[in-house]
């Protein structure tokens, strides 16, 4: 069950099972969130990423397992789609409101606000209504609000989804800085290149953890055999396009004459998902 | 085109609230306008006082419904009965004259009009004297009721819309993970609407008295107490509606479904006394009915506090009930989702992601 814990306990979810709407949304999922590190949660639509993050910040109670997190005032949460921003308030007013909730005021708030606005490239938009900002600017504002009080645990739900490449770079810079300041960062993402940059990665599929660990270890544990070519080399159901190339995958070791390639995180997640589906079908 | 029509029907079928409105609204309007829309009052509670009270009481015909005959009571006592709202007409008889004075409560507009018409047809038995609204001005009766209607509008509709906006934009979820106590969020969300409605209440009351010359005869503190209780009821309704609505459109639909019956059945437009008993009881479960009794009584009749204990008590009960329910539901929205038994605990299914 959820309980405030110290970082010596290790924050995260441990063997957590969550039931939503009568169905199991997460089954026995463990995700450690060490301080100073970025932990990524990846998976397709309906994998359970948002459920896991909401459980971590205490919005959903598990039926079993343990959740350890700092008290509410030491957590920062950025919900998906920049919905943590009050659109009828200006950027500055958003800052003022969240700061008041965390009892931040005076010079400390002024310095922090200036610093964050500058890092997020929002200095010129400080007096604009949040609802009038572009999607990327709103996402960055939502991030700034989540981190305003220097939380010990920062939980980000797809912070870069729908954000242009330049804003993504800005966001990643902010995320990396937060981790460097000893914050435990947990983020869900659909961008697998982002997951490769994280310290640890959890791959979810339909509520089940397919892999958990350092990205290079996950890549090294890619199941089956992966090949690349101009056309599918086996079952088309087990092939997918990557740029101009087609990836093909099959379980087990390479067939004679096959030239396996090394998987990146995207290939690895697809291979893990296909392997899980095949195991389920069997 | 057929695809478009089919899609529209499919969407409508799934929008249960709109479907309910399509089915319930015509029935509601039919019932209201069939049984409640009646300006003619056929029965007026009447007290007869003075030395010839028994004789005159025996001579009175409909719409006068003699409920009390007090030969020993004075004109002043009869006026007090009107002030307390116990009767609509008080007939003051004398020993010498064959014509008695019919004191008529002008704060009950349609009752008073019926009473005046009946006195003119009494063959010289009654001479009308209208109290509290001598020229039977509609504005004098409408302004006290309008005060309540505006509070109901702001309290229910505007509050519900404001609270749902927080849910619709997803910031309610954000508030729940911020270091606020549930009471901070609830009070913080409701207090501005309470203040706005209170400001509107003062504005409409002051403007009503200045522009239309509506008197404010009674006790301001009792009026403030009644208004505060009524505000708690309508604000509670607004909060309750917000907890069962996902969008502002849904909230507006539901709020209108609570405000509209109050406009039509609270006695504000159609007199409660003229409604069929089968519909009148609906009026008696609506908070605006009781606020109208208070505002009309205080502003026009200087009704004593004891005579307003019933509407004040009913509003207090409603406020406690509705506001408690609203706060409990709102707290539930801020609390973590509780696990529900799995149908297929062994088979993981897709989650919100």
Interface residues (C-beta under 8 A of the other chain):
Chain A: X2 X18 X19 X20 X21 X22 X23 X24 X25 X26 X27 X43 X44 X45 X46 X47 X48 X49 X50 X51 X57 X58 X59 X60 X61 X62 X63 X72 X73 X75 X77 X79 X81 X83 X84 X85 X86 X87 X98 X101 X102 X188 X206 X207 X208
Chain B: X169 X170 X171 X173 X174 X176 X177 X178 X179 X180 X336 X337 X338 X339 X340 X341 X342 X343 X344 X345 X346 X347 X348 X349 X350 X351 X352 X353
